[in-house]
Amino acid sequence: MKKVFNIKRIFPLLVILVLLFVWQYRKKSQKPVNFHITGTTMGKIGYNVKYIDEKTGHNYKPEIDSLLTSFNQSLSPYIPDSEISKFNSNTLLKYESEFFWPVLKESKKVFENTGGAFDPTIMPLVNAWGFGPQKSEQPDSSTIEELKKLVGFNNIFFDSLAICKLEKDVKLDFSAIAKGYAVDLVVDYLSSQGIDNIFVEIGGEVAAKGFNTAENKSWTVGVEDPTKPLDERALFTAFPLNDRAIATSGNYRNFRIVNGRKVSHTISPYTGYPVEHSLLSASVFSDRCIMADAYATAFMVVGLEKSIEIIEKIPKLEAFLIFSDRQGRLKTYVSESLQGEPLK
């Protein structure tokens, strides 16, 4: 008995095959879309996000803005009802967001690795010197000695669920790590969406992943000349940035004039006073921007010699330091693994 060819049965299969062919063709022929997204976060801090989307061509600005808004609502001490403000005003905080517990853990690591040079409990001293949300005049020596008692991780206890104070006037400030942390969060989000080539900059802190395929070269980042005034900003050098992050800290932009004297925004948790040393700028490279940001701040606290000691002790931590010698001449220190990398 002969079998009858049934076109009705074979037709749906043919349709599926044609659709698969068209989908594969469009996928192969779709050109990568280069996005450059800008905006502001953490008040007036600007951000720049570049990525190459080879799949959907989606503009992720709404999602990035939403992420940064949630982040700010958690860690900004300038927002009265933020998560950190609630802790600063009370004794106990059960975490409300996904951001608080990780930043505490990373902060404590850097605190321990730098001998306390990086310390987010420094907020009372930051306020006293006029660099925090609670503005103040220049504190006297007795006030500084009292406030120093509030500084240190020994004054707080935290686990994965909550944080509490052991001294009621302890306050936290993550300003020295927040930008780097936010950079990592944006990179992680875009990576989760299948994006492989990413460049994220927030307030000067940067992380890059993959390759700048739009210009057929590595992502690059510049380091500012710390001797130039704001209206004459110029690059001191530049580095390629492939699958790593960089954060720069310095006292050449953020300072106050008190009684005719420049007062640095970097307050030493050891002395309670603004730092004074030869280190002008610390640019730190690391796998994660949150760590680069924290170490850059710590280096501006401890100065040149101690910074080099820490750099040489911690694996995968690299730095480019700009300092002045005893004759006032500009000098640089470059980690051995970075030597030969500067582009300018």
C-alpha positions in Angstrom: 0.0 0.0 0.0 1.4 3.4 -1.0 1.9 6.1 1.6 0.3 9.4 0.7 2.4 12.5 1.1 0.6 14.8 3.5 1.5 18.4 2.9 -0.6 19.5 5.9 1.6 17.6 8.3 4.9 18.8 6.9 3.9 22.5 6.5 4.1 23.5 10.2 7.7 22.0 10.3 8.6 24.0 7.2 7.3 27.2 8.8 9.4 26.6 11.9 12.5 25.9 9.9 12.0 29.1 7.8 11.5 31.2 11.0 14.7 29.7 12.5 16.6 30.5 9.4 15.4 34.1 9.4 16.1 34.6 13.1 19.7 33.2 12.7 20.2 35.5 9.6 19.1 38.6 11.5 21.2 37.6 14.5 24.3 37.3 12.3 23.6 40.4 10.3 22.6 42.7 13.2 25.2 45.4 13.7 26.5 46.1 17.2 25.0 49.2 18.8 27.3 51.6 20.7 25.7 53.3 23.6 27.0 56.3 25.5 24.8 57.1 28.5 25.3 60.1 30.8 23.6 61.5 33.9 24.0 62.5 37.5 23.9 60.6 40.7 24.8 61.2 44.4 23.7 64.8 44.1 25.6 66.5 41.3 28.2 63.7 40.5 28.2 62.9 36.8 28.4 59.5 35.3 29.4 58.1 31.9 28.5 54.6 30.8 29.6 53.2 27.4 28.8 49.7 26.2 28.5 47.8 23.0 25.3 45.8 22.6 25.6 43.1 20.0 22.3 41.4 20.8 19.2 43.5 21.6 20.3 47.1 21.0 18.6 48.1 24.3 19.2 51.5 26.0 19.7 50.7 29.7 19.6 54.3 31.0 16.3 53.9 32.8 17.5 50.7 34.6 20.9 52.3 35.5 19.2 55.4 36.8 16.8 53.3 38.9 19.8 51.3 40.3 21.7 54.4 41.2 18.6 56.0 42.9 18.2 52.9 45.1 21.9 52.9 45.9 21.8 56.5 46.8 18.7 56.0 49.0 20.7 53.4 50.9 24.1 55.0 51.4 23.8 58.8 51.1 24.2 60.6 54.4 22.8 63.7 52.7 19.3 62.1 52.4 17.5 62.4 55.8 15.6 59.1 55.4 18.3 57.1 53.7 19.4 53.8 55.2 22.7 55.2 56.5 21.0 58.3 57.9 18.6 56.1 59.9 21.6 54.2 61.4 23.4 57.5 62.2 20.3 58.7 64.0 19.7 55.5 65.9 21.5 52.6 67.6 20.4 49.6 65.6 19.7 49.1 61.9 18.2 46.0 60.2 19.4 46.2 56.6 16.7 47.5 54.2 18.7 47.1 51.0 21.2 44.8 49.4 23.9 47.4 49.5 24.7 47.9 53.2 26.0 44.6 54.3 28.5 44.2 51.3 30.0 47.7 51.8 30.5 47.1 55.5 32.4 43.8 54.8 34.6 45.4 52.1 35.3 48.4 54.3 36.4 46.3 57.2 38.8 44.4 54.9 40.5 47.6 53.8 40.4 48.9 57.4 42.4 45.8 58.6 44.8 45.8 55.6 45.7 49.5 56.1 46.0 49.5 59.9 42.8 51.6 60.2 43.7 54.3 57.6 40.4 53.6 55.8 37.6 53.9 58.3 33.9 54.8 57.5 33.3 55.6 61.2 35.2 58.8 60.7 32.0 60.7 60.0 32.0 62.7 63.3 35.4 64.1 62.4 34.4 64.8 58.8 31.5 66.8 60.1 33.6 68.7 62.6 35.9 69.8 59.8 33.1 71.0 57.6 33.2 68.3 54.9 30.0 66.3 55.8 26.3 67.0 55.8 26.5 68.7 59.2 28.7 71.8 58.6 30.9 73.0 61.4 33.6 75.5 62.2 37.2 74.5 62.8 37.2 72.2 65.9 39.5 72.8 68.9 41.9 70.1 70.2 39.6 69.0 73.0 36.7 68.4 70.6 39.0 66.4 68.3 40.1 64.2 71.1 36.5 63.5 72.1 35.5 62.7 68.6 38.4 60.4 68.0 36.9 58.1 70.7 34.0 57.5 68.2 36.2 56.4 65.4 37.1 52.7 64.8 35.4 49.4 63.9 35.5 48.5 67.6 32.6 50.9 68.0 30.2 48.9 65.8 29.0 45.3 65.5 27.5 43.9 62.4 26.5 40.6 60.7 24.6 39.8 57.6 21.3 41.0 59.0 21.9 44.1 61.1 24.4 46.6 62.5 24.4 48.2 65.9 26.5 50.9 67.7 28.5 50.3 70.8 28.8 54.1 71.3 25.6 56.1 70.7 27.2 59.0 68.8 29.0 56.8 66.2 28.2 57.7 62.6 29.1 56.1 59.3 30.2 57.8 56.1 30.8 55.7 53.0 31.6 58.7 50.7 35.2 57.4 50.3 34.0 54.1 48.8 30.5 54.8 47.4 31.5 55.9 43.9 33.6 52.8 43.4 30.9 50.6 44.7 28.3 52.2 42.4 30.7 51.7 39.4 30.9 47.9 40.2 27.1 47.7 40.5 26.5 49.2 37.1 29.1 46.9 35.5 27.6 43.9 37.2 24.1 44.8 36.0 25.1 45.3 32.4 27.1 42.1 32.5 24.0 40.3 33.8 22.2 41.5 30.6 24.7 39.8 28.4 26.9 42.8 27.7 30.6 42.0 27.3 32.2 45.3 26.5 31.6 48.0 29.2 33.1 51.2 30.4 31.6 52.9 33.5 32.8 56.1 35.1 31.2 57.8 38.2 32.8 60.9 39.5 36.2 59.9 38.2 36.2 56.3 39.4 36.2 53.8 36.5 35.9 50.2 35.7 36.1 48.6 32.2 35.3 45.2 30.9 36.1 43.7 27.6 37.3 45.8 24.7 36.4 49.1 23.1 35.2 47.6 19.8 33.7 50.9 18.7 37.2 52.3 18.3 39.0 49.0 17.9 41.3 49.6 20.9 41.5 49.0 24.6 39.5 51.1 27.0 41.7 53.9 28.4 41.5 56.1 31.4 43.4 59.3 32.2 45.0 60.5 35.4 44.8 64.2 36.1 47.7 66.5 36.8 47.2 67.4 40.5 49.1 70.7 40.0 46.7 72.2 37.6 43.8 74.4 38.8 40.2 73.3 38.0 39.9 75.7 35.0 43.1 74.4 33.5 42.5 70.6 34.0 45.0 68.5 32.1 46.0 64.8 31.9 49.2 63.7 33.6 49.2 60.3 32.0 46.8 57.6 30.7 46.5 53.9 31.1 44.8 51.0 29.2 42.1 49.5 31.3 41.1 45.9 30.5 38.9 44.0 32.9 39.9 46.0 35.9 39.1 49.2 37.8 40.9 52.4 38.8 40.1 55.0 41.5 42.0 58.2 42.2 42.1 60.2 45.4 43.8 63.6 46.0 43.5 66.8 48.0 43.9 69.1 45.1 40.1 69.6 44.4 38.2 69.2 47.7 39.5 71.5 50.4 38.4 74.4 52.6 40.2 77.6 53.4 40.3 78.2 57.2 42.0 81.3 58.5 43.8 81.7 55.2 45.1 78.1 55.3 44.1 75.3 52.9 42.5 72.4 54.9 42.4 69.0 53.2 39.2 67.0 53.0 41.2 63.9 53.9 40.9 63.5 57.7 43.3 61.2 59.5 41.5 58.7 61.8 44.8 58.5 63.7 45.2 62.2 64.6 41.8 63.6 63.9 43.3 66.4 61.7 43.5 66.9 58.0 46.5 65.2 56.5 49.7 67.0 55.4 52.3 65.1 53.4 54.0 65.0 50.0 51.5 62.6 48.3 49.4 64.6 45.9 47.5 61.9 44.1 46.9 58.2 44.5 45.5 56.2 41.5 44.8 52.6 42.5 44.1 49.7 40.2 42.2 46.6 41.4 39.8 43.9 40.2 36.9 45.8 41.8 36.4 49.6 41.9 35.0 49.5 45.4 38.5 48.3 46.6 40.4 50.7 44.4 38.3 53.6 45.8 38.9 52.6 49.4 42.6 52.0 49.1 43.1 55.3 47.2 41.5 57.1 50.2 43.7 55.1 52.6 46.8 56.1 50.7 46.0 59.7 51.0 45.8 59.2 54.8 49.1 57.4 55.3 51.3 59.1 52.7 53.9 57.9 50.2 56.1 55.4 52.1 53.3 53.5 53.9 51.3 53.4 50.7 54.1 51.7 48.8 54.4 49.2 51.7 50.7 48.3 51.5 50.8 48.1 47.7 53.7 45.6 47.7 52.0 43.5 50.4 48.6 43.0 48.7 48.3 40.8 45.6 46.7 42.4 42.5 46.8 45.8 44.0 48.6 48.3 41.8 49.1 52.1 42.0 50.3 55.2 40.3 51.3 57.8 42.8 52.2 61.4 42.2 54.2 63.2 44.9 56.5 66.1 45.5 60.1 65.6 46.7 61.8 67.8 49.3 62.7 70.3 46.6 59.1 70.6 45.5 59.7 68.7 42.3 57.0 66.4 40.9 57.8 62.7 41.1 55.9 59.5 40.5 55.8 55.9 41.8 54.5 53.2 39.5 53.8 49.6 40.5 56.2 47.2 38.9 53.3 45.5 37.0 52.1 48.8 35.6 55.5 49.9 34.3 55.5 50.4 30.6 51.7 50.7 30.5 51.2 54.5 30.6 50.1 55.8 27.2 51.3 59.4 27.7 
